[in-house]
């Protein structure tokens, strides 16, 4: 197995510089840290750097990468992880990918240079490849999965959530239910669409709209809702399921722009339960995710891995959502 001398020869650095990089990374330049990390990957050096940092009272850093820090869902995850990390004595570094796999790769390179002890991430389409360089630290994936072997996962029961929304509308005698979701390249949207198809097999052959990953969920949801509600009354959906809060905002925006009465002319169920949903002029019926609890659990799971209290194969936890019935849904005429 490679040692510090081997890494020094590989990088052209002195052994003392390599040692300082491993034990006091904040004392060396970022370029030097990256050279050492690259050599570690190539040579298979697996010293327990993180346990050493703990013994020496060094910095305890974990990383959190989300897809959109301005989205209330991800903002709540950040808050939950930060609270748990602070309580446990860890420093948290946060980054946002904006669903861009190249930006994610750059963020993860920067995070590696800080000698992270662990990582929590909401994956993009390329996370599985990007995680290949994180071979010596525990990883928890939240909300989505990348397929990376070894990552713990904290997820929502997405199919159940949409099934609950659909069953609620079917109980209100809606027979023309539209579903507007994001790209099924994202596992959450794929699972939610599967839940809709399972609960509403007849409706799923008609008004199912998938917004491409490269476009704005809000803007496209608004445009698609305009198209749906411009149909003759007998062909319009009597209810719409919006697959996340950005899509829901676009749906509601279009409904109000067209002066359509909600819920008298169309009922709406929103996946996610943003703050505005409860005090909107017509409060929205929603599928509430236990977002804070999911973020807290992801952080605690990671910290327990770091402390050696959990070992062995990757763990997966699914949280159940809750149907919150408000004024935006009513019985179909």
Secondary structure, DSSP 4 states (H G I P E B T S, - for coil): ---HHHHHHHHT--HHHHHHHHH-GGGS-HHHHHHHHHHHHHHT----HHHHHHHTT---EEEEEES-TTSHHHHHHHHHHHHHHHHHT-EEEEEE-TT-HHHHHHHHHHHHTTT-SEEEE---TTHHHHGGG--SSEEEEESS----TT-EEEEE-HHHHHHHHHHHHHHTT---EEEEE--TTSHHHHHHHHHHHHH-TTGGGSSEEE--TTS-HHHHHHHHHHHHHTS-TTTS-SEEEESSHHHHHHHHHHHHHTT--TTTT-EEEEEB--HHHHHSSSPPEEEE--HHHHHHHHHHHHHHHHTTSS-SS--EEEE--EEE--TT-----
